[in-house]
Amino acid sequence: MDSTVEKIKELFLSFSKSGITGIDKLPQAGSERHYYRIHSSAGTFIATYGANLKENETFIYFSDHFRKKQLATPEIFCINAGKNIYIQEDFGNVSLLNKLEEDGFSTDVYNLYKKSLQQLVRLQVKGHE
């Protein structure tokens, strides 16, 4: 089995006593990071593997900063010693693009776009504080 998946399992079990019922590799989306959805009796979690330690450290720093500002960013539950794998909150698998593809240019999708832009502005302003 993939050694990354084994390391993810090891890290997850150090954080949670819930048994892992499955791990799915998610499609990459514009970066070198690899994402995995962990299924457990406690719910689902996202494991991230990234070889670029500076990028990981930056993401972890900003994630912590944004959470302290009560902005909608996933909580990071644990990080391995090498800082190349971390387990974070799973916000689900439906994206704004999914909604657009499913519903087309509807009023509901337009309202979701407006909400997302408002949250992006909030992230920029509150995150800068």
Backbone as JSON Lines, residues from 0, in Angstrom:
{"i":0,"aa":"M","n":[0.84,-1.2,0.0],"ca":[0.0,0.0,0.0],"c":[0.87,1.25,0.0]}
{"i":1,"aa":"D","n":[0.35,2.32,-0.55],"ca":[1.04,3.61,-0.63],"c":[1.54,4.04,0.75]}
{"i":2,"aa":"S","n":[2.82,4.39,0.85],"ca":[3.39,4.78,2.14],"c":[2.76,6.08,2.66]}
{"i":3,"aa":"T","n":[2.31,6.97,1.77],"ca":[1.63,8.2,2.2],"c":[0.34,7.84,2.93]}
{"i":4,"aa":"V","n":[-0.42,6.91,2.38],"ca":[-1.67,6.49,3.01],"c":[-1.38,5.86,4.37]}
{"i":5,"aa":"E","n":[-0.33,5.08,4.46],"ca":[0.04,4.47,5.76],"c":[0.4,5.56,6.77]}
{"i":6,"aa":"K","n":[1.12,6.57,6.34],"ca":[1.48,7.68,7.24],"c":[0.25,8.47,7.66]}
{"i":7,"aa":"I","n":[-0.69,8.63,6.74],"ca":[-1.95,9.31,7.06],"c":[-2.71,8.53,8.12]}
{"i":8,"aa":"K","n":[-2.8,7.22,7.92],"ca":[-3.48,6.37,8.91],"c":[-2.83,6.5,10.28]}
{"i":9,"aa":"E","n":[-1.53,6.46,10.31],"ca":[-0.8,6.57,11.57],"c":[-1.08,7.91,12.25]}
{"i":10,"aa":"L","n":[-1.03,9.0,11.49],"ca":[-1.3,10.32,12.06],"c":[-2.73,10.41,12.55]}
{"i":11,"aa":"F","n":[-3.67,9.94,11.76],"ca":[-5.08,10.02,12.15],"c":[-5.32,9.26,13.44]}
{"i":12,"aa":"L","n":[-4.76,8.08,13.55],"ca":[-4.98,7.26,14.75],"c":[-4.29,7.85,15.98]}
{"i":13,"aa":"S","n":[-3.3,8.72,15.78],"ca":[-2.68,9.42,16.92],"c":[-3.59,10.53,17.43]}
{"i":14,"aa":"F","n":[-4.5,10.98,16.58],"ca":[-5.4,12.09,16.9],"c":[-6.78,11.59,17.32]}
{"i":15,"aa":"S","n":[-7.24,10.51,16.72],"ca":[-8.59,10.02,16.95],"c":[-8.58,8.53,17.24]}
{"i":16,"aa":"K","n":[-9.41,8.13,18.16],"ca":[-9.54,6.71,18.47],"c":[-10.59,6.03,17.58]}
{"i":17,"aa":"S","n":[-11.22,6.81,16.71],"ca":[-12.22,6.26,15.79],"c":[-11.53,5.4,14.74]}
{"i":18,"aa":"G","n":[-12.09,4.28,14.45],"ca":[-11.52,3.43,13.42],"c":[-11.73,4.02,12.04]}
{"i":19,"aa":"I","n":[-10.76,3.83,11.18],"ca":[-10.86,4.29,9.8],"c":[-11.62,3.23,9.01]}
{"i":20,"aa":"T","n":[-12.68,3.66,8.32],"ca":[-13.46,2.73,7.51],"c":[-13.11,2.83,6.03]}
{"i":21,"aa":"G","n":[-12.39,3.89,5.65],"ca":[-11.98,4.04,4.26],"c":[-11.2,5.32,4.05]}
{"i":22,"aa":"I","n":[-10.39,5.32,3.0],"ca":[-9.65,6.51,2.6],"c":[-9.76,6.62,1.08]}
{"i":23,"aa":"D","n":[-10.23,7.77,0.61],"ca":[-10.35,8.03,-0.82],"c":[-9.39,9.14,-1.22]}
{"i":24,"aa":"K","n":[-8.64,8.91,-2.28],"ca":[-7.77,9.97,-2.81],"c":[-8.65,10.9,-3.64]}
{"i":25,"aa":"L","n":[-8.54,12.19,-3.37],"ca":[-9.35,13.18,-4.08],"c":[-8.56,13.74,-5.26]}
{"i":26,"aa":"P","n":[-9.24,14.25,-6.27],"ca":[-8.54,14.82,-7.42],"c":[-7.72,16.05,-7.02]}
{"i":27,"aa":"Q","n":[-6.57,16.2,-7.63],"ca":[-5.76,17.39,-7.4],"c":[-6.42,18.57,-8.07]}
{"i":28,"aa":"A","n":[-6.19,19.76,-7.46],"ca":[-6.85,20.95,-7.99],"c":[-5.89,22.13,-7.97]}
{"i":29,"aa":"G","n":[-4.96,22.17,-8.87],"ca":[-4.15,23.35,-9.06],"c":[-2.95,23.5,-8.14]}
{"i":30,"aa":"S","n":[-2.58,22.49,-7.41],"ca":[-1.37,22.59,-6.59],"c":[-0.71,21.22,-6.53]}
{"i":31,"aa":"E","n":[0.44,21.18,-5.91],"ca":[1.16,19.91,-5.77],"c":[0.66,19.08,-4.59]}
{"i":32,"aa":"R","n":[-0.24,19.66,-3.8],"ca":[-0.75,18.93,-2.63],"c":[-1.67,17.8,-3.07]}
{"i":33,"aa":"H","n":[-1.67,16.76,-2.27],"ca":[-2.55,15.6,-2.48],"c":[-3.53,15.55,-1.32]}
{"i":34,"aa":"Y","n":[-4.81,15.34,-1.65],"ca":[-5.87,15.33,-0.64],"c":[-6.5,13.95,-0.57]}
{"i":35,"aa":"Y","n":[-6.85,13.57,0.65],"ca":[-7.49,12.28,0.91],"c":[-8.66,12.51,1.86]}
{"i":36,"aa":"R","n":[-9.79,11.88,1.57],"ca":[-10.92,11.93,2.49],"c":[-10.87,10.67,3.34]}
{"i":37,"aa":"I","n":[-10.79,10.89,4.65],"ca":[-10.77,9.78,5.61],"c":[-12.2,9.58,6.11]}
{"i":38,"aa":"H","n":[-12.68,8.36,6.03],"ca":[-13.99,8.0,6.56],"c":[-13.76,7.25,7.87]}
{"i":39,"aa":"S","n":[-14.46,7.68,8.91],"ca":[-14.32,7.02,10.2],"c":[-15.67,7.0,10.88]}
{"i":40,"aa":"S","n":[-15.74,6.3,12.0],"ca":[-17.0,6.26,12.74],"c":[-17.35,7.62,13.32]}
{"i":41,"aa":"A","n":[-16.38,8.53,13.42],"ca":[-16.62,9.88,13.93],"c":[-16.97,10.87,12.83]}
{"i":42,"aa":"G","n":[-17.01,10.44,11.58],"ca":[-17.3,11.33,10.46],"c":[-16.18,11.3,9.43]}
{"i":43,"aa":"T","n":[-16.12,12.34,8.6],"ca":[-15.09,12.4,7.58],"c":[-14.12,13.54,7.9]}
{"i":44,"aa":"F","n":[-12.89,13.37,7.43],"ca":[-11.81,14.32,7.65],"c":[-11.02,14.41,6.35]}
{"i":45,"aa":"I","n":[-10.27,15.49,6.18],"ca":[-9.41,15.63,5.02],"c":[-7.96,15.54,5.47]}
{"i":46,"aa":"A","n":[-7.22,14.64,4.85],"ca":[-5.78,14.56,5.06],"c":[-5.12,15.22,3.86]}
{"i":47,"aa":"T","n":[-4.12,16.03,4.15],"ca":[-3.39,16.72,3.09],"c":[-1.94,16.31,3.17]}
{"i":48,"aa":"Y","n":[-1.38,15.92,2.03],"ca":[0.05,15.63,1.92],"c":[0.64,16.65,0.96]}
{"i":49,"aa":"G","n":[1.7,17.31,1.42],"ca":[2.41,18.25,0.56],"c":[3.9,18.18,0.82]}
{"i":50,"aa":"A","n":[4.68,18.03,-0.23],"ca":[6.14,17.93,-0.09],"c":[6.78,19.3,0.13]}
{"i":51,"aa":"N","n":[6.09,20.38,-0.24],"ca":[6.63,21.73,-0.1],"c":[6.37,22.22,1.33]}
{"i":52,"aa":"L","n":[7.37,22.1,2.19],"ca":[7.19,22.41,3.61],"c":[6.89,23.89,3.84]}
{"i":53,"aa":"K","n":[7.49,24.78,3.08],"ca":[7.2,26.21,3.23],"c":[5.73,26.5,2.92]}
{"i":54,"aa":"E","n":[5.22,25.89,1.88],"ca":[3.81,26.06,1.52],"c":[2.92,25.52,2.64]}
{"i":55,"aa":"N","n":[3.27,24.36,3.19],"ca":[2.49,23.77,4.28],"c":[2.5,24.67,5.51]}
{"i":56,"aa":"E","n":[3.69,25.15,5.87],"ca":[3.8,26.02,7.04],"c":[2.99,27.29,6.86]}
{"i":57,"aa":"T","n":[3.01,27.84,5.66],"ca":[2.24,29.05,5.37],"c":[0.75,28.77,5.49]}
{"i":58,"aa":"F","n":[0.29,27.66,4.9],"ca":[-1.12,27.3,4.97],"c":[-1.54,27.1,6.43]}
{"i":59,"aa":"I","n":[-0.74,26.4,7.19],"ca":[-1.06,26.12,8.59],"c":[-1.11,27.42,9.4]}
{"i":60,"aa":"Y","n":[-0.17,28.3,9.15],"ca":[-0.14,29.59,9.85],"c":[-1.4,30.4,9.54]}
{"i":61,"aa":"F","n":[-1.71,30.56,8.25],"ca":[-2.88,31.35,7.87],"c":[-4.18,30.71,8.34]}
{"i":62,"aa":"S","n":[-4.25,29.39,8.27],"ca":[-5.44,28.7,8.73],"c":[-5.69,28.99,10.21]}
{"i":63,"aa":"D","n":[-4.65,28.93,11.01],"ca":[-4.76,29.23,12.43],"c":[-5.17,30.69,12.64]}
{"i":64,"aa":"H","n":[-4.53,31.59,11.91],"ca":[-4.84,33.02,12.01],"c":[-6.31,33.29,11.66]}
{"i":65,"aa":"F","n":[-6.8,32.71,10.56],"ca":[-8.17,32.93,10.13],"c":[-9.18,32.32,11.1]}
{"i":66,"aa":"R","n":[-8.85,31.16,11.67],"ca":[-9.74,30.54,12.66],"c":[-9.87,31.43,13.89]}
{"i":67,"aa":"K","n":[-8.77,32.04,14.31],"ca":[-8.82,32.96,15.46],"c":[-9.7,34.17,15.18]}
{"i":68,"aa":"K","n":[-9.83,34.53,13.92],"ca":[-10.68,35.65,13.5],"c":[-12.11,35.19,13.23]}
{"i":69,"aa":"Q","n":[-12.4,33.92,13.5],"ca":[-13.71,33.29,13.31],"c":[-14.17,33.36,11.85]}
{"i":70,"aa":"L","n":[-13.21,33.12,10.96],"ca":[-13.52,33.07,9.53],"c":[-13.71,31.61,9.12]}
{"i":71,"aa":"A","n":[-14.46,31.41,8.06],"ca":[-14.82,30.07,7.63],"c":[-13.66,29.36,6.94]}
{"i":72,"aa":"T","n":[-12.77,28.83,7.75],"ca":[-11.66,28.03,7.25],"c":[-11.64,26.72,8.02]}
{"i":73,"aa":"P","n":[-11.19,25.65,7.4],"ca":[-11.19,24.36,8.1],"c":[-10.22,24.35,9.28]}
{"i":74,"aa":"E","n":[-10.65,23.69,10.33],"ca":[-9.78,23.52,11.5],"c":[-8.75,22.44,11.2]}
{"i":75,"aa":"I","n":[-7.52,22.7,11.57],"ca":[-6.48,21.68,11.44],"c":[-6.38,20.98,12.79]}
{"i":76,"aa":"F","n":[-6.6,19.67,12.77],"ca":[-6.64,18.91,14.01],"c":[-5.28,18.39,14.45]}
{"i":77,"aa":"C","n":[-4.46,18.01,13.49],"ca":[-3.12,17.51,13.84],"c":[-2.19,17.6,12.64]}
{"i":78,"aa":"I","n":[-0.91,17.69,12.96],"ca":[0.15,17.83,11.95],"c":[1.24,16.85,12.32]}
{"i":79,"aa":"N","n":[1.79,16.15,11.35],"ca":[2.86,15.21,11.67],"c":[4.16,15.97,11.93]}
{"i":80,"aa":"A","n":[5.13,15.29,12.51],"ca":[6.4,15.92,12.89],"c":[7.14,16.5,11.69]}
{"i":81,"aa":"G","n":[7.01,15.85,10.54],"ca":[7.69,16.34,9.33],"c":[6.99,17.5,8.66]}
{"i":82,"aa":"K","n":[5.8,17.86,9.14],"ca":[4.98,18.95,8.61],"c":[4.62,18.76,7.14]}
{"i":83,"aa":"N","n":[4.58,17.51,6.7],"ca":[4.18,17.27,5.31],"c":[2.79,16.61,5.2]}
{"i":84,"aa":"I","n":[2.21,16.26,6.36],"ca":[0.86,15.7,6.39],"c":[0.1,16.36,7.53]}
{"i":85,"aa":"Y","n":[-1.13,16.77,7.24],"ca":[-1.98,17.28,8.31],"c":[-3.42,16.83,8.07]}
{"i":86,"aa":"I","n":[-4.15,16.73,9.18],"ca":[-5.55,16.3,9.14],"c":[-6.4,17.52,9.47]}
{"i":87,"aa":"Q","n":[-7.39,17.78,8.62],"ca":[-8.24,18.95,8.83],"c":[-9.71,18.61,8.69]}
{"i":88,"aa":"E","n":[-10.5,19.58,9.09],"ca":[-11.96,19.48,9.01],"c":[-12.39,19.3,7.56]}
{"i":89,"aa":"D","n":[-13.43,18.51,7.37],"ca":[-13.98,18.27,6.04],"c":[-15.24,19.12,5.88]}
{"i":90,"aa":"F","n":[-15.23,20.04,4.94],"ca":[-16.39,20.89,4.67],"c":[-17.34,20.25,3.65]}
{"i":91,"aa":"G","n":[-17.07,19.04,3.22],"ca":[-17.95,18.36,2.28],"c":[-17.38,18.38,0.86]}
{"i":92,"aa":"N","n":[-18.13,17.81,-0.05],"ca":[-17.61,17.66,-1.41],"c":[-18.42,18.42,-2.46]}
{"i":93,"aa":"V","n":[-19.28,19.34,-2.04],"ca":[-20.06,20.13,-2.99],"c":[-19.42,21.51,-3.09]}
{"i":94,"aa":"S","n":[-19.05,21.89,-4.29],"ca":[-18.43,23.2,-4.52],"c":[-19.41,24.12,-5.25]}
{"i":95,"aa":"L","n":[-19.06,25.38,-5.29],"ca":[-19.86,26.35,-6.02],"c":[-19.92,25.97,-7.5]}
{"i":96,"aa":"L","n":[-18.81,25.47,-8.04],"ca":[-18.8,25.02,-9.43],"c":[-19.77,23.86,-9.62]}
{"i":97,"aa":"N","n":[-19.83,22.92,-8.65],"ca":[-20.79,21.81,-8.75],"c":[-22.22,22.34,-8.86]}
{"i":98,"aa":"K","n":[-22.54,23.32,-8.01],"ca":[-23.9,23.89,-8.02],"c":[-24.18,24.57,-9.36]}
{"i":99,"aa":"L","n":[-23.21,25.28,-9.9],"ca":[-23.39,25.94,-11.19],"c":[-23.62,24.9,-12.29]}
{"i":100,"aa":"E","n":[-22.83,23.83,-12.27],"ca":[-22.98,22.79,-13.28],"c":[-24.32,22.07,-13.15]}
{"i":101,"aa":"E","n":[-24.79,21.87,-11.92],"ca":[-26.07,21.18,-11.69],"c":[-27.27,22.05,-12.04]}
{"i":102,"aa":"D","n":[-27.25,23.3,-11.57],"ca":[-28.43,24.16,-11.65],"c":[-28.37,25.2,-12.76]}
{"i":103,"aa":"G","n":[-27.2,25.4,-13.35],"ca":[-27.07,26.44,-14.36],"c":[-27.1,27.82,-13.73]}
{"i":104,"aa":"F","n":[-27.32,28.83,-14.55],"ca":[-27.32,30.22,-14.08],"c":[-28.68,30.56,-13.46]}
{"i":105,"aa":"S","n":[-28.94,29.99,-12.3],"ca":[-30.21,30.22,-11.61],"c":[-30.06,31.32,-10.55]}
{"i":106,"aa":"T","n":[-31.18,31.76,-10.03],"ca":[-31.18,32.76,-8.97],"c":[-30.47,32.21,-7.73]}
{"i":107,"aa":"D","n":[-30.71,30.94,-7.4],"ca":[-30.06,30.34,-6.24],"c":[-28.54,30.31,-6.4]}
{"i":108,"aa":"V","n":[-28.06,29.95,-7.56],"ca":[-26.61,29.92,-7.81],"c":[-26.05,31.33,-7.76]}
{"i":109,"aa":"Y","n":[-26.76,32.27,-8.35],"ca":[-26.31,33.67,-8.3],"c":[-26.19,34.15,-6.86]}
{"i":110,"aa":"N","n":[-27.17,33.82,-6.02],"ca":[-27.12,34.21,-4.61],"c":[-25.95,33.54,-3.88]}
{"i":111,"aa":"L","n":[-25.65,32.3,-4.25],"ca":[-24.48,31.63,-3.65],"c":[-23.19,32.34,-4.05]}
{"i":112,"aa":"Y","n":[-23.11,32.78,-5.3],"ca":[-21.93,33.53,-5.76],"c":[-21.8,34.83,-4.97]}
{"i":113,"aa":"K","n":[-22.91,35.52,-4.76],"ca":[-22.87,36.77,-4.0],"c":[-22.39,36.5,-2.56]}
{"i":114,"aa":"K","n":[-22.92,35.45,-1.95],"ca":[-22.5,35.1,-0.58],"c":[-21.02,34.76,-0.53]}
{"i":115,"aa":"S","n":[-20.55,34.02,-1.52],"ca":[-19.14,33.63,-1.52],"c":[-18.24,34.85,-1.7]}
{"i":116,"aa":"L","n":[-18.64,35.8,-2.53],"ca":[-17.85,37.02,-2.69],"c":[-17.86,37.86,-1.41]}
{"i":117,"aa":"Q","n":[-18.99,37.91,-0.74],"ca":[-19.06,38.62,0.54],"c":[-18.11,37.99,1.56]}
{"i":118,"aa":"Q","n":[-18.07,36.66,1.59],"ca":[-17.19,35.97,2.52],"c":[-15.72,36.16,2.14]}
{"i":119,"aa":"L","n":[-15.44,36.22,0.85],"ca":[-14.08,36.47,0.39],"c":[-13.61,37.87,0.83]}
{"i":120,"aa":"V","n":[-14.48,38.84,0.68],"ca":[-14.15,40.2,1.14],"c":[-13.94,40.2,2.65]}
{"i":121,"aa":"R","n":[-14.82,39.53,3.37],"ca":[-14.69,39.44,4.84],"c":[-13.36,38.79,5.22]}
{"i":122,"aa":"L","n":[-12.99,37.74,4.51],"ca":[-11.71,37.07,4.77],"c":[-10.55,38.03,4.55]}
{"i":123,"aa":"Q","n":[-10.62,38.8,3.47],"ca":[-9.55,39.75,3.16],"c":[-9.43,40.84,4.23]}
{"i":124,"aa":"V","n":[-10.58,41.39,4.63],"ca":[-10.57,42.5,5.59],"c":[-10.24,42.02,6.99]}
{"i":125,"aa":"K","n":[-10.98,41.02,7.48],"ca":[-10.75,40.51,8.84],"c":[-9.39,39.79,8.94]}
{"i":126,"aa":"G","n":[-9.02,39.11,7.88],"ca":[-7.73,38.4,7.88],"c":[-6.54,39.33,7.94]}
{"i":127,"aa":"H","n":[-6.73,40.54,7.43],"ca":[-5.64,41.53,7.44],"c":[-5.43,42.13,8.82]}
{"i":128,"aa":"E","n":[-6.46,42.09,9.66],"ca":[-6.35,42.7,11.0],"c":[-5.29,42.02,11.84]}
